[in-house]
Amino acid sequence: MPDEANRVRIFDTTLRDGEQSPGISLNKTEKLEIAHQLARLGVDIIEAGFPITSPGDFEAVQAIARDVEGPVVCGLARTSKEDIDAAWNAVKDAERPRIHTFIATSDIHIERKLQTTRDDVIGQARAAVAHAKRYTDDVEFSPEDGSRSDVEFMAEVIQIALDEGATTINVPDTVGYTMPHEYAAMFEELYRLVPALRDVVLSVHCHNDLGLAVANSFAGLTAGCRQVECAVNGIGERAGNASLEEIVMLLHTRKSSVGLWTGANTREIARTSRLVSRLTGYTVQPNKAIVGRNAFAHEAGIHQDGVLKERTTYEIMDATTIGLDANSIVLGKHSGRHALRKALEELGFEVEGATLNQAFKRFKDIADKKKKVTALDLEAIVSDEMRQSPAAFELEWFEVEASSSRGPLARVRVSMPGGGVGEGSFTGDGPVDAFFSAINAAVRQEARLKEYHVSAVTGGRDALGEVTVLLELAGRMASGVGVSTDILEASGKAYLRAISNALAESAAAEAEHHLSRAEPEQTPTP
Amino acid sequence: MPDEANRVRIFDTTLRDGEQSPGISLNKTEKLEIAHQLARLGVDIIEAGFPITSPGDFEAVQAIARDVEGPVVCGLARTSKEDIDAAWNAVKDAERPRIHTFIATSDIHIERKLQTTRDDVIGQARAAVAHAKRYTDDVEFSPEDGSRSDVEFMAEVIQIALDEGATTINVPDTVGYTMPHEYAAMFEELYRLVPALRDVVLSVHCHNDLGLAVANSFAGLTAGCRQVECAVNGIGERAGNASLEEIVMLLHTRKSSVGLWTGANTREIARTSRLVSRLTGYTVQPNKAIVGRNAFAHEAGIHQDGVLKERTTYEIMDATTIGLDANSIVLGKHSGRHALRKALEELGFEVEGATLNQAFKRFKDIADKKKKVTALDLEAIVSDEMRQSPAAFELEWFEVEASSSRGPLARVRVSMPGGGVGEGSFTGDGPVDAFFSAINAAVRQEARLKEYHVSAVTGGRDALGEVTVLLELAGRMASGVGVSTDILEASGKAYLRAISNALAESAAAEAEHHLSRAEPEQTPTP
């Protein structure tokens, strides 16, 4: 029988803290897909968003609460009644809903950011937990900037949250400043000052500004915490959150020494990492622990030799443990709809009706160009289809000529969201520049390219190219991703999607402004 | 007066452990450029390579020893006389040369990899240190796989190394398995078992397989170690080494609590990171601590609000500390040779004669296309020039047509290293595929593309594109990088350089084979 006292709950904040990373703009379909994958990975809690901040965020959290089975679904809220009402309305249809409310307890945040007093913070914390508790038993409270707070004052606030019924207390290292021994000592002191903490779940939430997020989280777990807030690929504000896959594999690999365990299905780690990287446009560096391309690769001769003689001479983990062997599915140009559907199901995608038809059409197009269509290719195609939106510009036709002896020329035709087409042509410094300028002319927008990345989905000359674009349009940053065997086609799709995303966000912000919703400059986080 | 007892020596192994990462193949010029930058960064020791492994590595270490002033220059060697002789011959012209010799002390490595006995390991360690000591006073010894070794046996080996005169003892966590409290406890036990360790420098060398490399290194420093082996951007075998910039900024930011310090000039960190990323082709993920694009960026509204009100509400470091403000140099199309030379000097490049002429020509070409040429652009151009090699293929001319209505067509002309030109044309799945296939035809090689990445050097539509290609040619992996405002031109240059690198390595391996040098399957590392 598993040892419940040593079970560490995985609280995934990829869709909340992770999604706050600059340039990430996931739509509802994409968030839902990530949430389903997190459920397959077996996380305990999904922090699905921060519902008050925008109608789009609200709807995505609501969709996840209604659709995703297994994990607790959590919404973030400041201490105001409106925040908590919005969080509750978004999560209430979940099997197991949670409200997570927070307020800063460090003097620097109280004085400089909140511009209030410690007494006011106590009052707000009390009211927030009490209000949330009217809706649900499962209430989490975080003293923001906990690691820089006066521990006695923070203990007082935590005691009040517990008195009002909070069931999880999360003490974040909001600015990524603490060190393992400090963070552990803080928790020991909190247990001493607030004995009732022994009866609830204490939680860590660490940022990686100094490269210590995983080590600090681990120090907190060793000190008695049993929930860890983390994000896939370690994304999140600034240098990001503690990396989910590193925490899970640390506890898994060192279980016999540490004695802590999680309910995560490690074999879903690689796929989850790829999905999040693809949908956010945030690349994973080759030397990233666990999920980087090299994490299980060796270069030096003796290492290879050692690995051949005995895997454990240089490898402490097996690539199959994180699901890196799961890419054996291969389809070809003669594979039918049934085979595709079965392969997609094995990959965890439930695709029906029009979406299956569309995916099959894309699959056939690609199978005509590539001899073998692999699981990685299918993942890329399906993710690409999820990005399609009826209210977006679509690339209808393009032509690009580039040469070392004259300037490149691009011509494009784009179908407009409201119907009709736009055309544009341009000569630029390079073919991509010319292409993007021609698109600007066709859609009559002055988008400015900020970042541009291309990766191949798999190896080989017929690989699918995946292009990520970050652009600025009317003061708003937005990203888009496109997939094709043709890098220019993928670039054009990515660029048009980024423009569509920017315009959709502008329209949403406009609508919100008219409705006088919560002021957007007041969206804080632990 | 600085507190010498608490000074932590930065031992950079970017050019040794880092360079062992799959797909990295730096030429001598590139290694020298990185070594010069490491000297500007103020590292204490540069591990420049592993001289016995190839003539190319030997020559690069020798060039660094002769040319780079400031840091100790170190060469790695196994315990054999030949290894140590090669290491000494490579480093002996340095101001302060060091030989670093190592042998595994864990039973799994002794039995499975070395297939020998503990007694033999003791004998080899003794002989190696004694032999190295005949050449130089500065001898470092590492018991490989130290963290998994029986500590009493390892202590015995260390005692012998000290008896023979080793001045630095480095205890690596070769497989990235240890945890901070374990690693610290191991050092405490070693100090107890070998009191003479108090008289030399004890050193940490940590791998990041479980995400703990920085935390483990830090734990070792807290336990008394005063040298940290690390690599820029955390590159190295598998998930890489402890990240130099994270260690330096951790000690810098938490100095008042920790009391340890380094001689590193933190303002060179950003530039060093860019240089290493560019020359190795290893991207840095946006959420990488310290040097990721987002490390100093905020998305959430309140964070921005907080940052405006008071920087320290969310930022514990200042971007200027790592040199992120240093990109104020801007040149335009009317800037002359003198302005370029001055700007390059400010960037740390000493460019003279033909190289300056070539750089000026490139600069003028780019200034014609871009209104402003920034420091980042100049770095990219100069790095690109360093990659030029007289024995390489060169892209003379190309033409690519791509369209959504018909297959892409590419035609190229390439000048051959031995004189003469080759031409090729191809229709492929996409313009890049067609281009690369046309190059294969022109140079009559069957290179196979494995990975392909594109990044923009700066923002904006006239940005320079930097393309990294990893390919396989005759069983050998090689990478190449190309820079241009035209992404196709950059791709073609990168591809041709990768082919040139693969052929050069094949030729070197061939030569080595005929000379019967050290068997390449025997190149181990701590």
Boltz contact constraints between the chains, C-beta under 6 A:
constraints:
  - contact:
      token1: [A, 20]
      token2: [B, 299]
      max_distance: 6.0
  - contact:
      token1: [A, 20]
      token2: [B, 300]
      max_distance: 6.0
  - contact:
      token1: [A, 21]
      token2: [B, 299]
      max_distance: 6.0
  - contact:
      token1: [A, 22]
      token2: [B, 294]
      max_distance: 6.0
  - contact:
      token1: [A, 22]
      token2: [B, 297]
      max_distance: 6.0
  - contact:
      token1: [A, 22]
      token2: [B, 299]
      max_distance: 6.0
  - contact:
      token1: [A, 108]
      token2: [B, 313]
      max_distance: 6.0
  - contact:
      token1: [A, 109]
      token2: [B, 313]
      max_distance: 6.0
  - contact:
      token1: [A, 112]
      token2: [B, 309]
      max_distance: 6.0
  - contact:
      token1: [A, 112]
      token2: [B, 310]
      max_distance: 6.0
  - contact:
      token1: [A, 112]
      token2: [B, 313]
      max_distance: 6.0
  - contact:
      token1: [A, 113]
      token2: [B, 306]
      max_distance: 6.0
  - contact:
      token1: [A, 113]
      token2: [B, 313]
      max_distance: 6.0
  - contact:
      token1: [A, 175]
      token2: [B, 314]
      max_distance: 6.0
  - contact:
      token1: [A, 175]
      token2: [B, 316]
      max_distance: 6.0
  - contact:
      token1: [A, 177]
      token2: [B, 316]
      max_distance: 6.0
  - contact:
      token1: [A, 180]
      token2: [B, 180]
      max_distance: 6.0
  - contact:
      token1: [A, 208]
      token2: [B, 289]
      max_distance: 6.0
  - contact:
      token1: [A, 210]
      token2: [B, 250]
      max_distance: 6.0
  - contact:
      token1: [A, 211]
      token2: [B, 214]
      max_distance: 6.0
  - contact:
      token1: [A, 211]
      token2: [B, 246]
      max_distance: 6.0
  - contact:
      token1: [A, 211]
      token2: [B, 289]
      max_distance: 6.0
  - contact:
      token1: [A, 212]
      token2: [B, 215]
      max_distance: 6.0
  - contact:
      token1: [A, 214]
      token2: [B, 211]
      max_distance: 6.0
  - contact:
      token1: [A, 215]
      token2: [B, 180]
      max_distance: 6.0
  - contact:
      token1: [A, 215]
      token2: [B, 212]
      max_distance: 6.0
  - contact:
      token1: [A, 215]
      token2: [B, 215]
      max_distance: 6.0
  - contact:
      token1: [A, 234]
      token2: [B, 287]
      max_distance: 6.0
  - contact:
      token1: [A, 235]
      token2: [B, 287]
      max_distance: 6.0
  - contact:
      token1: [A, 238]
      token2: [B, 294]
      max_distance: 6.0
  - contact:
      token1: [A, 238]
      token2: [B, 295]
      max_distance: 6.0
  - contact:
      token1: [A, 239]
      token2: [B, 287]
      max_distance: 6.0
  - contact:
      token1: [A, 239]
      token2: [B, 289]
      max_distance: 6.0
  - contact:
      token1: [A, 239]
      token2: [B, 295]
      max_distance: 6.0
  - contact:
      token1: [A, 240]
      token2: [B, 287]
      max_distance: 6.0
  - contact:
      token1: [A, 246]
      token2: [B, 211]
      max_distance: 6.0
  - contact:
      token1: [A, 250]
      token2: [B, 210]
      max_distance: 6.0
  - contact:
      token1: [A, 282]
      token2: [B, 286]
      max_distance: 6.0
  - contact:
      token1: [A, 283]
      token2: [B, 285]
      max_distance: 6.0
  - contact:
      token1: [A, 284]
      token2: [B, 285]
      max_distance: 6.0
  - contact:
      token1: [A, 285]
      token2: [B, 283]
      max_distance: 6.0
  - contact:
      token1: [A, 285]
      token2: [B, 284]
      max_distance: 6.0
  - contact:
      token1: [A, 285]
      token2: [B, 285]
      max_distance: 6.0
  - contact:
      token1: [A, 286]
      token2: [B, 282]
      max_distance: 6.0
  - contact:
      token1: [A, 287]
      token2: [B, 234]
      max_distance: 6.0
  - contact:
      token1: [A, 287]
      token2: [B, 235]
      max_distance: 6.0
  - contact:
      token1: [A, 287]
      token2: [B, 239]
      max_distance: 6.0
  - contact:
      token1: [A, 287]
      token2: [B, 240]
      max_distance: 6.0
  - contact:
      token1: [A, 289]
      token2: [B, 208]
      max_distance: 6.0
  - contact:
      token1: [A, 289]
      token2: [B, 211]
      max_distance: 6.0
  - contact:
      token1: [A, 289]
      token2: [B, 239]
      max_distance: 6.0
  - contact:
      token1: [A, 294]
      token2: [B, 22]
      max_distance: 6.0
  - contact:
      token1: [A, 294]
      token2: [B, 238]
      max_distance: 6.0
  - contact:
      token1: [A, 295]
      token2: [B, 238]
      max_distance: 6.0
  - contact:
      token1: [A, 295]
      token2: [B, 239]
      max_distance: 6.0
  - contact:
      token1: [A, 297]
      token2: [B, 22]
      max_distance: 6.0
  - contact:
      token1: [A, 299]
      token2: [B, 20]
      max_distance: 6.0
  - contact:
      token1: [A, 299]
      token2: [B, 21]
      max_distance: 6.0
  - contact:
      token1: [A, 299]
      token2: [B, 22]
      max_distance: 6.0
  - contact:
      token1: [A, 300]
      token2: [B, 20]
      max_distance: 6.0
  - contact:
      token1: [A, 300]
      token2: [B, 523]
      max_distance: 6.0
  - contact:
      token1: [A, 300]
      token2: [B, 525]
      max_distance: 6.0
  - contact:
      token1: [A, 301]
      token2: [B, 520]
      max_distance: 6.0
  - contact:
      token1: [A, 301]
      token2: [B, 521]
      max_distance: 6.0
  - contact:
      token1: [A, 301]
      token2: [B, 523]
      max_distance: 6.0
  - contact:
      token1: [A, 302]
      token2: [B, 522]
      max_distance: 6.0
  - contact:
      token1: [A, 302]
      token2: [B, 523]
      max_distance: 6.0
  - contact:
      token1: [A, 302]
      token2: [B, 524]
      max_distance: 6.0
  - contact:
      token1: [A, 305]
      token2: [B, 521]
      max_distance: 6.0
  - contact:
      token1: [A, 306]
      token2: [B, 113]
      max_distance: 6.0
  - contact:
      token1: [A, 309]
      token2: [B, 112]
      max_distance: 6.0
  - contact:
      token1: [A, 310]
      token2: [B, 112]
      max_distance: 6.0
  - contact:
      token1: [A, 313]
      token2: [B, 108]
      max_distance: 6.0
  - contact:
      token1: [A, 313]
      token2: [B, 109]
      max_distance: 6.0
  - contact:
      token1: [A, 313]
      token2: [B, 112]
      max_distance: 6.0
  - contact:
      token1: [A, 313]
      token2: [B, 113]
      max_distance: 6.0
  - contact:
      token1: [A, 314]
      token2: [B, 175]
      max_distance: 6.0
  - contact:
      token1: [A, 316]
      token2: [B, 175]
      max_distance: 6.0
  - contact:
      token1: [A, 316]
      token2: [B, 177]
      max_distance: 6.0
  - contact:
      token1: [A, 316]
      token2: [B, 209]
      max_distance: 6.0
  - contact:
      token1: [A, 369]
      token2: [B, 429]
      max_distance: 6.0
  - contact:
      token1: [A, 397]
      token2: [B, 404]
      max_distance: 6.0
  - contact:
      token1: [A, 398]
      token2: [B, 404]
      max_distance: 6.0
  - contact:
      token1: [A, 399]
      token2: [B, 403]
      max_distance: 6.0
  - contact:
      token1: [A, 400]
      token2: [B, 402]
      max_distance: 6.0
  - contact:
      token1: [A, 401]
      token2: [B, 401]
      max_distance: 6.0
  - contact:
      token1: [A, 402]
      token2: [B, 400]
      max_distance: 6.0
  - contact:
      token1: [A, 402]
      token2: [B, 488]
      max_distance: 6.0
  - contact:
      token1: [A, 403]
      token2: [B, 399]
      max_distance: 6.0
  - contact:
      token1: [A, 404]
      token2: [B, 397]
      max_distance: 6.0
  - contact:
      token1: [A, 404]
      token2: [B, 398]
      max_distance: 6.0
  - contact:
      token1: [A, 429]
      token2: [B, 369]
      max_distance: 6.0
  - contact:
      token1: [A, 429]
      token2: [B, 462]
      max_distance: 6.0
  - contact:
      token1: [A, 429]
      token2: [B, 485]
      max_distance: 6.0
  - contact:
      token1: [A, 430]
      token2: [B, 485]
      max_distance: 6.0
  - contact:
      token1: [A, 430]
      token2: [B, 486]
      max_distance: 6.0
  - contact:
      token1: [A, 430]
      token2: [B, 487]
      max_distance: 6.0
  - contact:
      token1: [A, 431]
      token2: [B, 488]
      max_distance: 6.0
  - contact:
      token1: [A, 432]
      token2: [B, 487]
      max_distance: 6.0
  - contact:
      token1: [A, 433]
      token2: [B, 461]
      max_distance: 6.0
  - contact:
      token1: [A, 449]
      token2: [B, 461]
      max_distance: 6.0
  - contact:
      token1: [A, 450]
      token2: [B, 459]
      max_distance: 6.0
  - contact:
      token1: [A, 451]
      token2: [B, 456]
      max_distance: 6.0
  - contact:
      token1: [A, 452]
      token2: [B, 456]
      max_distance: 6.0
  - contact:
      token1: [A, 453]
      token2: [B, 455]
      max_distance: 6.0
  - contact:
      token1: [A, 454]
      token2: [B, 454]
      max_distance: 6.0
  - contact:
      token1: [A, 455]
      token2: [B, 453]
      max_distance: 6.0
  - contact:
      token1: [A, 456]
      token2: [B, 451]
      max_distance: 6.0
  - contact:
      token1: [A, 456]
      token2: [B, 452]
      max_distance: 6.0
  - contact:
      token1: [A, 459]
      token2: [B, 450]
      max_distance: 6.0
  - contact:
      token1: [A, 461]
      token2: [B, 433]
      max_distance: 6.0
  - contact:
      token1: [A, 461]
      token2: [B, 449]
      max_distance: 6.0
  - contact:
      token1: [A, 462]
      token2: [B, 429]
      max_distance: 6.0
  - contact:
      token1: [A, 485]
      token2: [B, 429]
      max_distance: 6.0
  - contact:
      token1: [A, 485]
      token2: [B, 430]
      max_distance: 6.0
  - contact:
      token1: [A, 486]
      token2: [B, 430]
      max_distance: 6.0
  - contact:
      token1: [A, 487]
      token2: [B, 430]
      max_distance: 6.0
  - contact:
      token1: [A, 487]
      token2: [B, 432]
      max_distance: 6.0
  - contact:
      token1: [A, 488]
      token2: [B, 402]
      max_distance: 6.0
  - contact:
      token1: [A, 488]
      token2: [B, 431]
      max_distance: 6.0
  - contact:
      token1: [A, 520]
      token2: [B, 301]
      max_distance: 6.0
  - contact:
      token1: [A, 521]
      token2: [B, 301]
      max_distance: 6.0
  - contact:
      token1: [A, 521]
      token2: [B, 305]
      max_distance: 6.0
  - contact:
      token1: [A, 522]
      token2: [B, 302]
      max_distance: 6.0
  - contact:
      token1: [A, 523]
      token2: [B, 300]
      max_distance: 6.0
  - contact:
      token1: [A, 523]
      token2: [B, 301]
      max_distance: 6.0
  - contact:
      token1: [A, 523]
      token2: [B, 302]
      max_distance: 6.0
  - contact:
      token1: [A, 524]
      token2: [B, 302]
      max_distance: 6.0
  - contact:
      token1: [A, 525]
      token2: [B, 300]
      max_distance: 6.0
